[in-house]
Amino acid sequence: MPDSLPFDPSLPAYPTIIHALADSAERVPDQPAIWCEENGLTYREYLRCVAGYARGLAEYGVAGKRVALLMTNSIEVTVASLGAQAARAQSAPMNAAYPAAGLEPLLRDVDPAVLVCDAGSVAMGRELAARVGIPHVDLFAPGELTLDLWRNDDSLTLPEPLPGAEDPSLIFFTGGTTGVPKGAFHIHSNDMAFARSVCSVWNYGRDRARVLDVAPIFHIWGYCNIVVSPIYMGATVDVVRQYKPEIVLRRFEEKKITVFAGGPAALYVGLRAHERYKDTDFSNLEYCLAGGSACSDALLRGWKEETGCAIYEGWGMSEGAPINSNPFVGANKVGSVGPNSPGTEVELVDLETGTTVVPTGERGEVRVRGPQFITSYLNRPDETAATIRDGWLYTGDIGRFDEDGYLYLVDRKKEMILVGGYNVYPREVDEVLASHPAVMEAAAVSLPDEFRGETVRACVALKPGAQATADELIAWCAEKLVKYKVPTVVDFYEALPKSGAGKIDKLSLRGLR
């Protein structure tokens, strides 16, 4: 098993994110903590707002219970989540874009004492609360709960006692790319292990960074880069309500961003395709981070040439992050998610039994363990037993280690295409398609075939103004891939469908949604 990267011994150790917020509010009280559009809070104001909402929630008796969040990206949703945790409840962020039929089973799973909504979700939220039996619905909106109720009240303090390291903190629902969403059950020590590990690898400087986040807060990548890492490091985070390339590119300049939290490859693809991209000033950038879906070689190389700043790919999952990360100090290998993150054990095991560790260079299923990982899913004992075995969490991802201990993710175990008895790993086909100069984004999926069982179907979105035919793309792949990996069908889209987390939705492309 390859060694993990070392921890940075200078980083602080907090039992919970609430303790980290209290420390930042004392250490840098007047520093901007969070911005969204033209509204912002200093760390002193941030703490007051969290304390004020926590005291309101405490009146509901939420300690030991759950608070569900049905809100889009905003300062208010971070205050709601942190307020719930400060009141010793477990916060469950949800995708407000889900239809009611999709949210209802998740809310029944969570069984919250309070559902927190914003103006865009409150009508559906109240209907669902009545149907599911949620006793309280809170609304952040003018005339209801607002930040101005608390931000200037210097009498507000956090309720005591504060949560402990082993208390429940968060529930993140899996993206559903391999089935019905499951609630990953986090405790505070998981989240603080994340902070210490990820900031050891991507230490963007305490009390100085300006972070831009475009990912949704209901996803672990968005939550950790909006809430956990910035508070832990005393950074200023700029939150984009909804990903729109023109707005994101403007914020780079207006806020002199030093860290772009980024996320899935599709976000970077969209920025590069926008007409404003080439005129954007990226001179303040020190870090660009990627995770959630793989970046192609063409994207990684093109972004660095055009902005002067490399993208550092990492890897995690709803069940725990980080797992692997390309370090800022050391080799940043294109196509790899990097060495094992601090405190993290990673092994590759055979696909059949999951018990035999495969040699360096060979493909195997990735299994992981470390202090950042959950030990159970909410109300899913069978799913827990199938995924977490003998202390190892089986990821369902297939990868290989190189001789330097860098992990390369080949694909999802369940996305393999079986062509006449040969395994085809879609990511390899995706990379070849993405390298074509006319292709903006691409995804290979299986297509039923009476003769070979399955063949490869390519789903492609072209760059604005670019042209390419199906025959041209098939010929392009035939030059670079063995015959059985070459797509037999190419379907063109204006844009490939995305999941709520911004990943290309391969289940939808396969007709399974």
C-alpha positions in Angstrom: 0.0 0.0 0.0 1.5 3.4 -1.0 2.4 5.8 1.7 0.1 8.8 2.4 1.1 12.4 2.3 2.1 13.9 5.6 0.0 16.2 7.8 1.0 19.8 8.2 1.9 20.0 11.9 1.2 23.8 12.0 -2.5 23.3 11.3 -5.0 23.6 14.2 -7.0 20.8 15.7 -10.6 21.6 16.5 -13.3 19.2 17.8 -16.0 20.7 15.5 -16.4 23.4 12.8 -18.3 25.5 15.4 -15.1 25.7 17.5 -13.2 26.7 14.4 -15.7 29.5 13.7 -15.4 30.7 17.2 -11.6 30.8 16.9 -11.7 32.6 13.6 -14.2 35.2 15.0 -11.8 35.8 17.9 -8.6 35.8 15.8 -9.7 37.8 12.8 -13.1 39.4 13.8 -13.2 42.1 11.2 -12.0 40.0 8.2 -14.6 39.3 5.6 -15.7 35.7 6.1 -18.3 35.1 3.4 -19.8 37.0 0.4 -22.7 36.2 -1.9 -23.4 38.8 -4.6 -23.2 42.2 -2.7 -24.0 40.9 0.8 -21.2 39.8 3.1 -20.4 39.0 6.7 -17.2 39.5 8.7 -16.2 36.7 11.0 -17.6 38.6 14.0 -21.0 38.9 12.2 -20.9 35.3 11.0 -20.6 34.1 14.5 -23.4 36.3 15.7 -25.7 35.1 13.0 -24.9 31.4 13.7 -25.4 32.0 17.4 -28.7 33.8 16.9 -30.2 31.1 14.7 -28.8 28.3 16.9 -30.7 29.9 19.9 -33.9 30.0 17.9 -33.5 26.3 16.9 -32.8 25.4 20.5 -36.3 26.6 21.4 -37.6 23.8 19.1 -35.6 21.3 21.1 -33.5 20.2 18.1 -30.5 18.8 20.1 -29.9 15.2 19.0 -32.4 15.6 16.1 -32.0 16.7 12.5 -32.5 19.9 10.5 -33.1 19.6 6.8 -32.1 22.4 4.4 -33.9 23.1 1.2 -32.1 26.2 0.0 -29.9 27.3 -2.9 -26.4 28.7 -2.4 -26.4 31.7 -0.2 -25.0 33.1 3.1 -28.3 32.1 4.7 -27.9 28.4 4.0 -24.5 28.3 5.6 -25.9 30.1 8.7 -28.7 27.7 8.8 -26.4 24.6 8.6 -23.9 25.9 11.2 -26.7 27.1 13.4 -28.2 23.6 13.4 -24.9 22.1 14.4 -24.2 24.8 17.1 -27.6 23.7 18.5 -26.3 20.2 18.6 -28.5 19.0 15.7 -27.4 17.2 12.5 -27.7 19.3 9.3 -29.0 17.6 6.1 -28.5 19.8 3.0 -30.7 18.8 0.1 -31.0 19.7 -3.6 -33.7 22.3 -3.8 -34.0 21.6 -7.6 -35.3 18.1 -6.9 -39.0 17.6 -7.6 -41.3 16.9 -4.6 -41.5 13.3 -5.6 -37.7 13.0 -5.3 -37.5 14.9 -2.0 -40.2 13.1 -0.2 -38.4 9.8 0.4 -35.2 11.7 1.4 -37.1 13.7 4.0 -38.8 10.6 5.3 -35.3 9.1 5.7 -34.0 12.1 7.6 -37.1 12.7 9.7 -36.2 16.3 10.5 -37.5 18.3 13.4 -37.2 21.4 11.2 -37.2 22.1 7.5 -35.4 25.3 6.5 -36.4 26.9 3.2 -35.7 30.0 1.2 -38.3 32.0 -0.9 -37.8 29.7 -3.9 -38.5 26.5 -2.1 -40.9 27.4 0.7 -44.2 26.5 -1.1 -43.0 23.0 -1.9 -41.3 22.7 1.5 -44.5 23.5 3.4 -46.4 21.0 1.3 -43.8 18.3 1.9 -43.6 19.1 5.6 -47.4 18.6 6.0 -47.2 15.4 4.0 -44.2 13.9 5.8 -45.0 15.3 9.3 -42.2 17.8 9.9 -43.3 19.9 12.9 -41.5 23.2 12.0 -40.7 25.1 8.8 -38.4 28.1 9.0 -38.1 30.6 6.1 -35.1 32.8 5.3 -36.6 35.7 3.4 -37.4 39.4 3.8 -40.0 39.8 6.5 -39.1 36.4 8.0 -35.6 35.3 9.1 -32.9 37.5 7.9 -29.2 38.1 8.7 -30.0 41.6 9.9 -31.8 40.1 12.9 -28.4 39.0 14.3 -25.4 40.5 12.5 -25.1 43.6 14.7 -26.2 42.1 18.0 -23.0 41.9 20.1 -24.9 40.2 23.0 -25.2 37.0 20.9 -23.0 34.0 22.0 -23.1 30.4 21.0 -25.4 28.2 23.1 -23.7 25.9 25.6 -22.7 23.1 25.6 -21.2 23.1 22.2 -21.3 19.8 20.2 -18.6 17.3 20.7 -16.3 15.6 18.2 -18.3 12.4 18.1 -21.7 14.0 17.8 -23.6 13.8 14.5 -22.8 16.7 12.2 -24.0 16.3 8.6 -25.9 14.0 6.2 -24.9 14.1 2.5 -26.9 12.2 0.0 -25.0 10.3 -2.6 -25.3 11.6 -6.1 -27.4 8.7 -7.2 -25.1 7.7 -10.1 -25.2 4.1 -9.0 -28.7 3.9 -7.5 -31.2 5.6 -5.2 -29.5 8.3 -3.1 -28.3 7.2 0.3 -27.6 9.4 3.3 -24.0 9.4 4.3 -24.0 9.8 8.1 -21.1 12.2 9.2 -19.9 13.1 12.7 -17.9 16.2 13.6 -14.6 14.3 13.8 -15.1 13.2 10.1 -15.4 16.8 9.0 -12.4 18.0 11.0 -10.3 15.1 9.7 -11.3 16.3 6.2 -10.2 19.9 7.0 -6.8 18.9 8.5 -6.1 16.5 5.7 -7.1 18.6 2.7 -5.5 21.7 4.0 -2.2 19.9 4.6 -2.1 19.2 0.8 -3.7 22.5 -0.4 -2.6 24.8 2.3 -3.6 28.1 0.8 -2.5 30.2 3.7 -4.2 31.0 7.0 -6.2 34.2 7.3 -5.3 35.4 3.8 -7.0 33.4 1.0 -10.0 34.5 -1.1 -11.9 31.5 -2.3 -14.4 31.3 -5.1 -16.9 28.5 -4.9 -19.4 27.6 -7.7 -20.5 24.1 -6.5 -23.8 23.5 -4.7 -23.7 23.4 -0.9 -25.8 20.2 -0.8 -22.9 18.3 -2.3 -19.9 17.4 -0.1 -17.4 19.3 -2.5 -19.5 22.5 -2.3 -20.1 22.2 1.4 -16.5 21.6 2.3 -15.3 24.5 0.1 -18.0 26.9 1.2 -18.1 26.1 4.9 -15.5 23.8 6.3 -12.1 24.7 4.6 -12.7 28.5 4.6 -13.7 28.7 8.3 -10.9 26.3 9.3 -8.3 28.4 7.5 -9.8 31.8 8.3 -10.3 32.5 4.6 -12.9 34.7 2.8 -15.2 32.7 0.5 -17.2 34.2 -2.3 -20.3 32.1 -3.0 -22.0 32.0 -6.4 -25.7 31.3 -6.2 -25.9 29.5 -9.5 -23.2 28.6 -11.9 -23.2 30.9 -14.9 -19.8 31.3 -16.6 -20.1 35.1 -17.2 -20.8 35.7 -13.4 -18.0 33.4 -12.3 -15.5 35.0 -14.6 -16.4 38.4 -13.4 -15.9 37.4 -9.7 -12.3 36.3 -10.4 -11.5 40.0 -11.0 -13.9 41.7 -8.7 -12.8 39.7 -5.6 -9.2 39.1 -6.7 -9.7 35.4 -6.1 -6.6 33.4 -5.0 -8.3 29.9 -4.8 -10.9 28.6 -7.3 -12.6 25.7 -5.6 -13.9 24.6 -9.1 -15.3 21.1 -8.9 -16.3 18.8 -11.8 -14.6 19.1 -15.2 -17.8 20.4 -16.7 -17.5 23.7 -14.8 -14.0 24.4 -16.3 -15.2 23.4 -19.7 -18.1 25.9 -19.5 -15.7 28.7 -18.5 -13.3 28.0 -21.3 -16.1 28.1 -23.8 -17.4 31.5 -22.8 -16.5 34.5 -24.8 -15.3 36.5 -21.8 -12.8 33.8 -20.7 -9.8 35.0 -22.8 -10.1 38.5 -21.4 -10.4 37.6 -17.7 -7.6 38.6 -15.3 -6.5 35.4 -13.5 -3.3 37.0 -12.1 -4.3 36.6 -8.4 -4.9 32.8 -8.8 -2.7 30.5 -6.8 -4.8 27.4 -6.7 -7.4 25.8 -9.0 -9.0 22.6 -7.6 -11.0 19.9 -9.3 -12.9 16.9 -8.1 -16.2 15.1 -8.6 -15.4 14.1 -12.2 -12.3 13.6 -14.2 -10.6 16.4 -16.2 -9.3 15.4 -19.6 -5.6 15.9 -20.5 -6.7 18.6 -23.0 -8.6 20.5 -20.3 -5.8 20.4 -17.8 -3.1 21.5 -20.2 -5.3 24.1 -21.9 -6.4 25.7 -18.6 -2.8 26.0 -17.3 -1.5 27.5 -20.6 -4.4 30.0 -20.7 -4.6 31.1 -17.1 -1.1 30.5 -15.9 -2.4 28.4 -13.0 -2.5 24.6 -12.8 -5.6 22.6 -11.8 -4.9 20.2 -8.9 -7.2 17.2 -9.1 -8.3 15.4 -6.0 -10.8 12.7 -5.2 -13.4 12.1 -2.5 -17.0 11.0 -2.2 -20.1 11.7 -0.1 -18.9 9.1 2.3 -15.7 10.9 3.0 -13.0 13.2 1.6 -10.3 13.6 0.6 -9.0 10.2 -0.5 -6.3 11.2 -2.9 -5.0 14.7 -3.9 -2.3 16.0 -6.2 -0.2 18.2 -3.9 0.7 21.8 -4.4 4.2 21.0 -3.3 5.4 18.1 -5.3 4.5 16.4 -8.6 1.1 17.3 -10.1 0.5 14.4 -12.5 -1.9 15.0 -15.4 -4.6 12.3 -15.4 -4.0 11.3 -11.8 -5.9 12.1 -8.6 -2.6 12.1 -6.7 -1.1 10.2 -3.8 -3.0 9.1 -0.7 -4.2 12.0 1.4 -2.8 12.5 4.9 -4.2 9.9 7.4 -5.8 7.9 4.5 -5.2 4.2 3.7 -6.0 3.2 0.1 -5.7 -0.3 -1.4 -6.6 -1.8 -4.8 -8.2 -5.2 -4.6 -9.4 -7.8 -7.1 -12.8 -7.1 -8.7 -14.2 -10.6 -8.0 -13.8 -11.0 -4.2 -12.5 -7.6 -3.1 -10.0 -9.3 -0.7 -6.7 -9.7 -2.7 -4.5 -6.6 -3.0 -3.4 -6.3 -6.6 0.2 -5.4 -7.6 1.4 -1.9 -8.5 0.3 -1.0 -12.1 -2.7 -3.4 -12.1 -6.3 -2.4 -12.0 -8.4 -3.1 -8.9 -11.4 -1.7 -7.0 -10.4 1.1 -4.6 -11.1 0.5 -0.9 -10.3 3.1 1.7 -10.2 3.8 5.4 -9.4 6.8 7.5 -10.8 9.2 10.2 -12.8 11.2 7.6 -15.0 8.3 6.5 -18.5 7.4 7.6 -19.2 4.1 9.3 -22.8 3.9 8.2 -25.6 5.1 5.9 -28.7 6.5 7.4 -31.3 3.8 7.9 -29.5 1.5 5.4 -28.0 -1.5 7.3 -27.8 -3.7 4.2 -26.1 -0.9 2.1 -23.8 -0.3 5.0 -22.8 -4.0 5.3 -22.3 -4.2 1.5 -20.1 -1.1 1.3 -18.2 -1.0 4.6 -16.5 -4.4 5.3 -13.9 -5.1 7.9 -13.3 -1.4 8.4 -12.7 -0.8 4.7 -15.1 1.3 2.6 -15.4 -0.1 -0.9 -15.8 2.8 -3.3 -16.9 1.0 -6.5 -14.2 2.9 -8.4 -11.5 1.1 -10.4 -8.0 2.4 -10.3 -4.3 1.7 -10.6 -1.2 3.0 -8.7 2.0 4.0 -10.5 5.4 3.4 -9.1 5.3 6.8 -7.3 2.1 5.9 -5.4 -0.1 8.2 -7.5 -3.6 6.8 -8.1 -5.2 6.8 -11.6 -8.9 6.3 -11.6 -9.9 4.1 -14.6 -13.7 4.2 -14.1 -16.7 3.2 -12.0 -17.0 -0.5 -11.5 -20.6 -0.5 -12.5 -20.0 1.6 -15.6 -17.7 -0.9 -17.3 -18.9 -1.8 -20.8 -18.5 -5.5 -21.7 -17.9 -5.9 -25.5 -17.7 -9.5 -26.5 -16.1 -10.5 -23.2 -13.7 -7.6 -23.2 -13.8 -4.9 -20.5 -14.1 -1.3 -21.9 -13.5 1.4 -19.3 -15.5 4.4 -20.5 -13.1 7.0 -19.2 -10.5 5.9 -21.7 -13.0 6.5 -24.5 -14.0 9.8 -22.9 -10.4 11.0 -22.9 -9.9 10.3 -26.6 -13.2 12.0 -27.6 -12.4 15.0 -25.5 -9.0 15.4 -27.2 -10.7 16.1 -30.6 -10.5 19.8 -31.2 -14.2 20.2 -31.9 -15.4 18.4 -28.8 -16.5 20.4 -25.7 -17.5 17.4 -23.6 -18.1 13.7 -24.1 -19.2 10.6 -22.3 -19.1 6.9 -23.4 -21.9 4.6 -22.3 -23.0 1.1 -23.1 -25.4 0.2 -25.9 -27.1 -3.2 -26.0 -25.9 -5.3 -28.9 -27.4 -8.8 -29.8 -24.0 -10.0 -31.1 -21.5 -8.7 -28.6 -23.7 -8.1 -25.6 -22.8 -4.4 -25.5 -21.0 -1.9 -27.7 -19.8 1.7 -27.0 -22.1 4.6 -27.6 -20.5 8.1 -27.6 -22.5 11.1 -26.4 -20.9 14.4 -27.5 -21.4 18.1 -27.2 -19.4 20.2 -29.6 -17.7 23.5 -28.9 -19.7 26.6 -30.0 -19.3 27.1 -33.7 -17.4 23.8 -34.2 -18.4 21.1 -36.6 -17.7 17.3 -36.6 -19.6 14.3 -38.0 -20.2 11.0 -36.3 -18.0 9.3 -38.9 -15.2 11.8 -38.2 -15.3 11.1 -34.4 -15.4 7.3 -34.9 -12.4 7.5 -37.2 -10.6 9.7 -34.6 -11.2 7.0 -32.0 -10.2 4.3 -34.3 -6.8 5.9 -34.6 -6.2 5.8 -30.9 -8.2 2.8 -29.5 -8.3 -0.9 -30.0 -11.2 -1.9 -32.3 -13.6 -3.2 -29.6 -13.3 0.2 -27.7 -14.3 2.3 -30.7 -17.8 3.8 -30.5 -20.3 2.3 -33.0 -22.8 5.1 -32.5 -22.3 8.9 -31.9 -25.1 11.0 -30.6 -24.8 14.8 -30.5 -26.2 17.0 -27.7 -26.2 20.8 -27.2 -25.0 20.0 -23.7 -24.7 16.7 -21.9 -27.1 16.3 -19.0 -25.7 16.9 -15.5 -26.5 15.6 -12.1 -27.3 18.1 -9.3 -23.6 17.9 -8.3 -22.5 19.0 -11.8 -21.3 15.6 -13.0 -22.2 14.2 -16.4 -25.3 12.1 -15.7 -24.5 8.8 -17.4 -27.6 7.1 -16.0 -29.6 9.6 -17.9 -27.6 9.1 -21.1 -28.2 5.3 -20.8 -31.9 5.9 -20.5 -32.1 4.8 -16.9 -33.6 8.1 -15.6 
